[in-house]
């Protein structure tokens, strides 16, 4: 019983550290306040994270930051839960990696990076006869690793997908078109608006950045409408 409790506590510690690392990468400051963790951005207090995983929102919080933090936590939790429940790879010298998924000869795996509690993800192609793996693509981002696994395994046609950078460029072009083309009909303008809205739903960071600029959380980059 004590062993199981110790494992659960260690996994919770690793997940919390991994979550805090991702928050830092997204520009948030995190400080321990007793058993709670205060989360802020540009010295603006957003929320406090309690040991049980609940959030206590501060009055100064920005809605977009709250949504981003909660979304980030769910993605990190999915990654760590899958890692903790996975079995080690059976290949020689790769037992530190755990198999998260496999399809059509492609393996998605992850390992814990030493004592940093940071997960590294990789997609490999299984060798002929399934005696090993080769051609690894490595990621620190779980979402990017899943997308690579889906395209390499043939679950998604990569030629029917746009990268995040490509979608941002498309949005910029559509915004410019909408603002500078007097020849567009009302219906065409509506369709352009719908596509822009769809891109923003796919990439919440676009909407979030506009809100961050309005609250002076990030500098103006001149790309927003």
C-alpha contacts under 8 A as a table, 3 or more apart, distances in Angstrom:
res1	aa1	res2	aa2	distance
1	X	4	X	5.20
1	X	5	X	6.26
2	X	5	X	5.03
2	X	6	X	6.04
3	X	6	X	5.01
3	X	7	X	6.19
4	X	7	X	5.12
4	X	8	X	6.18
5	X	8	X	5.07
5	X	9	X	6.13
6	X	9	X	5.13
6	X	10	X	6.15
7	X	10	X	5.11
7	X	11	X	6.12
8	X	11	X	5.15
8	X	12	X	6.16
9	X	12	X	5.05
9	X	13	X	6.17
10	X	13	X	5.00
10	X	14	X	6.20
11	X	14	X	5.08
11	X	15	X	6.10
11	X	84	X	7.62
12	X	15	X	5.10
12	X	16	X	6.05
13	X	16	X	5.17
13	X	17	X	6.15
14	X	17	X	5.18
14	X	18	X	6.05
14	X	117	X	4.79
14	X	118	X	7.75
15	X	18	X	5.02
15	X	19	X	6.06
15	X	76	X	7.61
15	X	77	X	7.00
15	X	80	X	6.29
15	X	117	X	7.06
16	X	19	X	5.05
16	X	20	X	6.17
17	X	20	X	5.12
17	X	21	X	6.20
17	X	116	X	7.72
17	X	117	X	6.00
17	X	118	X	7.60
18	X	21	X	5.13
18	X	22	X	6.40
18	X	76	X	7.44
18	X	116	X	7.93
18	X	117	X	5.54
18	X	118	X	5.26
18	X	119	X	7.51
19	X	22	X	5.17
19	X	23	X	6.28
19	X	72	X	7.84
19	X	73	X	6.39
19	X	76	X	6.16
20	X	23	X	4.95
20	X	24	X	6.24
20	X	30	X	7.00
21	X	24	X	5.12
21	X	25	X	6.35
21	X	118	X	7.71
22	X	25	X	5.02
22	X	26	X	6.40
22	X	72	X	7.78
23	X	26	X	5.09
23	X	27	X	6.51
23	X	28	X	5.30
23	X	29	X	7.46
23	X	30	X	7.83
23	X	69	X	7.45
23	X	72	X	7.87
24	X	27	X	5.15
24	X	28	X	4.96
24	X	29	X	6.21
24	X	30	X	7.52
25	X	28	X	7.37
27	X	41	X	6.59
28	X	39	X	6.64
28	X	40	X	5.68
28	X	41	X	4.76
28	X	42	X	7.56
29	X	39	X	5.72
29	X	40	X	5.15
29	X	41	X	5.84
29	X	42	X	7.76
29	X	43	X	7.80
30	X	37	X	6.39
30	X	38	X	5.60
30	X	39	X	4.67
30	X	40	X	6.53
31	X	37	X	5.47
31	X	38	X	5.20
31	X	39	X	6.74
32	X	35	X	6.92
32	X	36	X	5.88
32	X	37	X	4.43
32	X	38	X	6.20
33	X	36	X	5.16
33	X	37	X	5.62
33	X	38	X	6.47
34	X	37	X	7.74
35	X	50	X	6.98
35	X	51	X	6.47
36	X	48	X	6.30
36	X	49	X	5.50
36	X	50	X	4.80
36	X	51	X	6.27
37	X	48	X	5.39
37	X	49	X	4.97
37	X	50	X	6.73
38	X	45	X	7.46
38	X	46	X	7.78
38	X	47	X	6.07
38	X	48	X	4.36
38	X	49	X	6.38
39	X	45	X	6.28
39	X	46	X	5.72
39	X	47	X	5.41
39	X	48	X	5.89
39	X	49	X	7.49
40	X	43	X	5.77
40	X	44	X	5.24
40	X	45	X	4.26
40	X	46	X	5.02
40	X	47	X	7.04
41	X	44	X	5.23
41	X	45	X	6.69
41	X	46	X	7.23
41	X	217	X	6.92
42	X	217	X	6.00
44	X	60	X	6.68
44	X	61	X	7.20
45	X	58	X	6.42
45	X	60	X	6.03
45	X	61	X	6.10
46	X	57	X	6.21
46	X	58	X	5.50
46	X	59	X	7.84
46	X	60	X	6.38
46	X	61	X	4.14
46	X	62	X	6.73
46	X	65	X	7.28
46	X	66	X	6.94
47	X	55	X	6.36
47	X	56	X	5.36
47	X	57	X	4.25
47	X	58	X	5.24
47	X	61	X	6.87
47	X	66	X	7.69
48	X	55	X	5.64
48	X	56	X	4.98
48	X	57	X	6.44
48	X	58	X	7.64
49	X	53	X	6.31
49	X	54	X	6.06
49	X	55	X	4.79
49	X	56	X	6.50
50	X	53	X	5.39
50	X	54	X	5.31
50	X	55	X	6.12
50	X	56	X	7.49
51	X	54	X	7.35
57	X	61	X	6.71
58	X	61	X	5.41
61	X	65	X	7.31
61	X	66	X	7.09
62	X	65	X	5.35
62	X	66	X	6.42
63	X	66	X	5.06
63	X	67	X	6.30
64	X	67	X	5.14
64	X	68	X	6.11
64	X	208	X	5.66
64	X	211	X	6.84
64	X	212	X	7.78
65	X	68	X	4.97
65	X	69	X	6.03
65	X	208	X	7.56
66	X	69	X	5.25
66	X	70	X	6.21
67	X	70	X	5.31
67	X	71	X	6.00
68	X	71	X	5.12
68	X	72	X	5.95
69	X	72	X	5.09
69	X	73	X	6.14
70	X	73	X	5.07
70	X	74	X	6.32
71	X	74	X	5.22
71	X	75	X	6.37
72	X	75	X	5.20
72	X	76	X	6.16
73	X	76	X	5.13
73	X	77	X	5.94
74	X	77	X	5.05
74	X	78	X	6.15
75	X	78	X	5.16
75	X	79	X	6.37
75	X	142	X	7.85
75	X	143	X	7.91
76	X	79	X	5.13
76	X	80	X	6.24
76	X	142	X	7.81
77	X	80	X	5.19
77	X	81	X	5.86
78	X	81	X	5.25
78	X	82	X	6.09
79	X	82	X	5.32
79	X	83	X	6.20
79	X	142	X	6.49
80	X	83	X	4.92
80	X	84	X	6.05
80	X	119	X	7.97
81	X	84	X	5.19
81	X	85	X	6.19
82	X	85	X	5.24
82	X	86	X	6.04
82	X	100	X	6.44
83	X	86	X	5.19
83	X	98	X	6.63
83	X	99	X	7.92
83	X	100	X	6.58
83	X	110	X	6.74
83	X	111	X	7.86
86	X	98	X	5.64
86	X	99	X	5.83
86	X	100	X	5.81
87	X	98	X	5.25
87	X	99	X	5.90
87	X	100	X	7.92
88	X	95	X	5.30
88	X	96	X	6.61
88	X	97	X	5.69
88	X	98	X	4.04
88	X	99	X	6.05
89	X	94	X	6.15
89	X	95	X	5.17
89	X	96	X	7.53
89	X	97	X	5.83
89	X	98	X	5.33
89	X	99	X	5.68
90	X	94	X	7.29
90	X	95	X	6.36
91	X	94	X	5.55
91	X	95	X	6.65
91	X	131	X	7.30
91	X	132	X	5.87
91	X	133	X	8.00
92	X	95	X	6.81
92	X	132	X	7.94
93	X	96	X	7.73
94	X	97	X	5.64
95	X	98	X	7.13
96	X	111	X	5.93
96	X	112	X	7.78
97	X	109	X	6.01
97	X	110	X	5.20
97	X	111	X	4.55
97	X	112	X	7.88
98	X	109	X	5.31
98	X	110	X	5.41
98	X	111	X	6.29
99	X	102	X	7.52
99	X	107	X	7.01
99	X	108	X	6.13
99	X	109	X	4.45
99	X	110	X	6.81
100	X	107	X	7.68
100	X	108	X	5.47
100	X	109	X	5.14
100	X	110	X	7.08
101	X	107	X	5.92
101	X	108	X	5.11
101	X	109	X	7.01
102	X	105	X	6.87
102	X	106	X	5.57
102	X	107	X	4.37
102	X	108	X	6.11
103	X	106	X	5.33
103	X	107	X	6.65
103	X	153	X	5.85
104	X	153	X	5.41
104	X	154	X	7.41
105	X	125	X	5.82
105	X	126	X	5.29
105	X	153	X	6.95
106	X	123	X	6.71
106	X	124	X	5.64
106	X	125	X	4.65
106	X	126	X	6.09
106	X	149	X	6.92
106	X	152	X	6.78
106	X	153	X	5.47
107	X	123	X	5.45
107	X	124	X	5.17
107	X	125	X	6.35
107	X	126	X	7.08
107	X	149	X	7.33
108	X	121	X	7.27
108	X	122	X	5.87
108	X	123	X	4.59
108	X	124	X	6.71
108	X	145	X	7.61
108	X	146	X	7.60
108	X	149	X	6.24
109	X	121	X	5.78
109	X	122	X	5.41
109	X	123	X	6.39
110	X	119	X	6.43
110	X	120	X	5.45
110	X	121	X	4.34
110	X	122	X	6.18
111	X	119	X	5.62
111	X	120	X	5.44
111	X	121	X	6.73
112	X	115	X	7.70
112	X	116	X	7.70
112	X	117	X	6.02
112	X	118	X	5.81
112	X	119	X	4.69
112	X	120	X	6.43
113	X	116	X	5.83
113	X	117	X	6.26
113	X	118	X	5.44
113	X	119	X	5.90
113	X	120	X	6.63
114	X	117	X	7.13
115	X	118	X	7.99
119	X	140	X	6.71
120	X	138	X	7.16
120	X	139	X	6.02
120	X	140	X	5.10
120	X	141	X	7.83
121	X	138	X	5.74
121	X	139	X	4.99
121	X	140	X	6.06
121	X	141	X	7.34
121	X	142	X	6.68
121	X	145	X	6.30
122	X	136	X	6.18
122	X	137	X	5.36
122	X	138	X	4.36
122	X	139	X	6.00
122	X	145	X	6.64
123	X	136	X	5.47
123	X	137	X	5.27
123	X	138	X	6.74
123	X	145	X	6.98
123	X	148	X	7.20
123	X	149	X	5.98
124	X	133	X	5.78
124	X	134	X	5.63
124	X	135	X	5.68
124	X	136	X	4.49
124	X	137	X	6.70
125	X	133	X	5.44
125	X	134	X	5.32
125	X	135	X	6.03
125	X	136	X	7.08
126	X	130	X	5.58
126	X	131	X	7.48
126	X	132	X	5.84
126	X	133	X	4.27
126	X	134	X	6.30
127	X	130	X	5.23
127	X	131	X	6.08
127	X	132	X	5.35
127	X	133	X	5.22
127	X	134	X	6.49
128	X	131	X	6.89
130	X	133	X	7.55
133	X	136	X	7.89
138	X	145	X	7.58
139	X	142	X	7.10
139	X	144	X	6.97
139	X	145	X	5.89
140	X	145	X	8.00
141	X	144	X	5.44
141	X	145	X	6.34
142	X	145	X	5.04
142	X	146	X	6.21
143	X	146	X	5.16
143	X	147	X	6.30
144	X	147	X	5.15
144	X	148	X	6.22
145	X	148	X	5.11
145	X	149	X	6.13
146	X	149	X	5.01
146	X	150	X	6.16
147	X	150	X	5.09
147	X	151	X	6.28
148	X	151	X	5.24
148	X	152	X	5.90
149	X	152	X	5.24
149	X	153	X	5.81
150	X	153	X	5.29
150	X	154	X	6.12
150	X	155	X	4.87
150	X	156	X	5.58
151	X	154	X	5.11
151	X	155	X	5.92
151	X	156	X	4.96
151	X	157	X	6.06
151	X	158	X	5.53
152	X	155	X	7.73
153	X	156	X	7.79
154	X	157	X	6.32
156	X	160	X	7.93
157	X	160	X	5.52
157	X	161	X	7.01
158	X	161	X	5.24
159	X	162	X	7.85
162	X	165	X	7.97
162	X	166	X	5.74
162	X	167	X	6.11
163	X	166	X	5.07
163	X	167	X	6.23
164	X	167	X	5.14
164	X	168	X	6.21
164	X	203	X	7.26
165	X	168	X	5.15
165	X	169	X	6.29
166	X	169	X	5.09
166	X	170	X	6.13
167	X	170	X	4.90
167	X	171	X	6.11
167	X	199	X	6.64
168	X	171	X	5.08
168	X	172	X	6.26
168	X	199	X	7.79
168	X	206	X	7.92
169	X	172	X	5.09
169	X	173	X	6.22
170	X	173	X	5.11
170	X	174	X	6.16
171	X	174	X	5.07
171	X	175	X	6.06
171	X	196	X	5.75
171	X	199	X	6.92
172	X	175	X	5.13
172	X	176	X	6.18
172	X	223	X	7.27
172	X	224	X	7.96
173	X	176	X	5.11
173	X	177	X	6.10
174	X	177	X	4.90
174	X	178	X	6.07
174	X	192	X	6.54
174	X	196	X	7.00
175	X	178	X	5.13
175	X	179	X	6.23
175	X	196	X	7.57
175	X	225	X	7.02
176	X	179	X	5.21
176	X	180	X	5.97
177	X	180	X	5.36
177	X	181	X	5.52
178	X	181	X	5.94
178	X	184	X	7.82
178	X	189	X	6.49
178	X	192	X	7.08
181	X	184	X	6.04
184	X	187	X	7.98
184	X	188	X	5.76
184	X	189	X	6.18
185	X	188	X	5.09
185	X	189	X	6.20
186	X	189	X	5.10
186	X	190	X	6.23
187	X	190	X	5.06
187	X	191	X	6.25
188	X	191	X	5.03
188	X	192	X	6.14
189	X	192	X	5.07
189	X	193	X	6.19
190	X	193	X	5.06
190	X	194	X	6.24
191	X	194	X	5.04
191	X	195	X	6.33
192	X	195	X	5.24
192	X	196	X	6.28
193	X	196	X	5.10
193	X	197	X	6.11
194	X	197	X	5.04
194	X	198	X	6.13
195	X	198	X	5.01
195	X	199	X	6.24
196	X	199	X	5.18
196	X	200	X	6.26
197	X	200	X	5.08
197	X	201	X	6.26
198	X	201	X	5.07
198	X	202	X	6.35
199	X	202	X	5.07
199	X	203	X	6.13
200	X	203	X	5.00
200	X	204	X	5.60
200	X	205	X	7.73
200	X	206	X	5.94
200	X	207	X	6.23
201	X	204	X	5.60
203	X	206	X	5.99
203	X	207	X	7.83
204	X	207	X	5.45
204	X	208	X	6.10
205	X	208	X	4.79
205	X	209	X	5.86
206	X	209	X	5.40
206	X	210	X	6.77
207	X	210	X	5.44
207	X	211	X	6.59
208	X	211	X	5.11
208	X	212	X	6.08
209	X	212	X	4.85
209	X	213	X	6.09
209	X	218	X	7.43
210	X	213	X	5.20
210	X	214	X	6.36
210	X	224	X	6.70
211	X	214	X	5.06
211	X	215	X	6.48
212	X	215	X	5.15
212	X	216	X	6.01
212	X	217	X	4.80
212	X	218	X	5.75
213	X	216	X	4.80
213	X	217	X	5.76
213	X	218	X	5.31
213	X	219	X	6.23
213	X	220	X	6.11
214	X	217	X	7.64
216	X	219	X	6.68
221	X	224	X	7.54
